[in-house]
Every structure is written in C-alpha cells, then in structure tokens.
Amino acid sequence: MKTYIIPIVTFFAGAIAWYGIAPLFNPLVTNEAAPTDVMNKTDGDAMMKHDGEAMTGSSTDKSGEAMMSHERSGVIVGTAAHPASGTVKIVSSGGKNFIRYENLKTINGPDIYVYLANDLGAKDYVKIAKVKSTEGSSNYEIPSTVDANKYKYVLIWCEQFGVLFNSAELKG
C-alpha cells in the first residue's frame, strides 16, 4: 500500500512546483509605441508646429521625433533571483502621465504589478497596474490623482509573495 503513496505525493508535488515556476518560462512581450502629444488643430486638417509652419499628422520636433515630455528616468536593476535590464521613464503626453518601460527584459512571475514607491520594500507605494509585458516596451498610465514626483522608485513587485522583482531609481 505504501508503494502507491510515493508516486501520488511525487505527482502532486511536481504539479504544484510546475504551477509555481511555469510563468518564468512564458515571457509576455509587447512593443508599444511611446505616448505622443497631438497639438490642437487650428485650420481644418492642418496643424501648426511651434515655428508656425503648417503640418498634418501628430506633432513632431525638427528631427521628426514624436513630441513627448520626458520628466525623470532610471536604469532597471534586477535582484539576485530576478535579473532584469532596460530603462524606465516618467513621461507626459496629452495631459496625462505615463510610466514608460523601454527595452525591458525580466522574468515573468505570478501576480506582478508596477508600483511607484519611496522605498524598495514597497512600504510607501501606489499600485499603478498589473504588468502587461516582461519584454519589450510598454506604457502604464499614472492616475491623475497620483503625483509621480512624490515617488523615488518604479518597482515591479510580486504581490502574492511580497517580493521585489526589479526597480529603477528615478532621476532627473
């Protein structure tokens, strides 16, 4: 009778372990465009650049890059158990503020969220959104009720286990 218990226990232990680590092998990849400001239309379909020259489409600077206000940024730093790389920026566009991840590469996990925080232990933080991407570039709108300037870090945090996956200290 005891010989049947060991395979059954092993099966269930393996299933539970797989449930816990399977997300690590399934990256979520997105490559969202950066949020851009679109100037108010002034004459039919034409739009005005800062120098008064008429144009159509979204607003651009002289180099042709989309206009977006970049406020603060930081380099993403992983932890010993959760390596990560890339950059994060706080940007403004269209009267809204966003957390913008660029070239993010981190491991997936259960129940991970983007936080703005004043410490790496997520004691003083605001939850922004569930992580939608572990690789690539993505945007997370900061609610209008949140003053991003009050926070020192952007974190990816696992709520289920209370674990820091990575962080970026905001400077600038």
N, C-alpha and C positions, 0 to 999 in steps of 0.2 A: 504493500500500500504506500509506503514511504517513497518508493521509486517514482510514483506518479506526481508527487508534490513538487519535487525539484524542477522538473520541466515546466510545470504550470507556473511556479513562482518565477522562474527564469523568463518565461514568456511575458508575464505581466511587468516585471522589472524592465525588460527590454523595451516594451511598448511605452512605458512611462518615460524612460530615458530618451527614446526617439521623439516623443512629443515635446520634450524639453529642448532638444538640440536641433530638431529639424529646421526651425526658422533660420538657423545660422547658415544653412546651405541654399536658401532661397532669397537672393538679393532682390530688392524692389528697385527698379531702375526707372528714372524719369529724366527728361531733359527739357524742362520748361523754359520758355523764354523769360528774360528779365521783364519785370513790370515797367511800363513806359508811360510817360506823360503825353497826353494828346492835348494840344492847345485848343482854345475855343475857336470855332470857325468864325471868320469875320466878314467874308464876302462870298456867298454861295458855297461852293465846294472848296474854295481856296482857303488856305490857312496862312497866317503870317509868321515868318521867322522873326527873331529878335532884331535883325537889321532891316526889317520892313519888306524883305523880298517875299513874294507870294510863293507858296508851295502847296502840294497836296499830300495826303497820307499822314503818318504820325510825325510828330516833331522830332527834328534831329539837330545835332550840333554841326559845326563846319566840317567835321570829319565823316559825317554821315551816321554817327552812332546815335541810337535812341536816347532821348533825354530822360534821366532818372537822377534824383538827388541821392548821393551816397553819403551817409552820415558817419557811421562807425563800422569797423570791420575787425576781424580776428582770424587767426590761423586755428584750424581744428586740431585738437590734441586728444588722442585716444588714451585709454587706460591700459594697464598691463594685460587684462583679459579681453579688452575690446579695442583693437587697433583701429585707427581712423586717420584720415587726411582730408585736405580740402580747405576752403575758406568759407566764412560766413560774413554777411553784411547786413546792416540795417539800412534799408533804402526807403525813400518816399517817392510816391508816384500817384498822380491823380487824386491828391489829397488824402491818401492812405499810406500807412507804414507797413513794411514787409520785412520779414527775416528771409534773406536770400542765401541759400546754400549753393556754392559753386564747386564743381569737381569733387563732391563728397564721395568718400569711399569708407564705409564702415560695415560692420557685420549686422545682420538682422537679429531681432530678438522679440520676445513676447511683450506686448503692452508697452511699446516705446513711444515717447512723446517729446515734442520740442518745448523747452521751458526758457523763459527769461528769468535769471536768478542773480542774487547778490553773493552767493557762495556756491561752492562745488558740492555741498551736501544737500542742496535743494531744501534748505530750511526757510529761506525767504525767496519765494519764486511766484511766478504766474505761469500757468499752463497755457500754451498757445494752440497746439493742435497735435493730433496723432501723426506720427511720422508716416509720410507717404512715399518716401524714397530713401534707400540706403546707398544708392549710387547715382551719380549724375548731378543735375542742378534742379532746384525746386524752390518755390516761394510759399511762405506762410504769412497770411495777413495777420497783423497785430490788431486786436480790437481797439477801437477808437477810445475806449475807456482806460487803456493801458499807456502809461508814459514810459516808453522804451529807454529814455535817458536815465531813468532811476535804477537800471539794472546793469550789472558789470559783465555778466556772462550769458551766453546762449548754451544750453545743455541739450543733449539727447539723453533722456532718463527713462529707465525701466520702472514703471510704477509697480508692477506685480512683485518684483523682488527688491525694490528700493535701491537700485544700482545705477551709478553713473556710467554711461556708455562712452560719451565724449563731451568735450567742452571747447569753447572758444572765448577768450577774454576779449571784450570789445574795447577798441582803442580808436582815437581819432576825434 
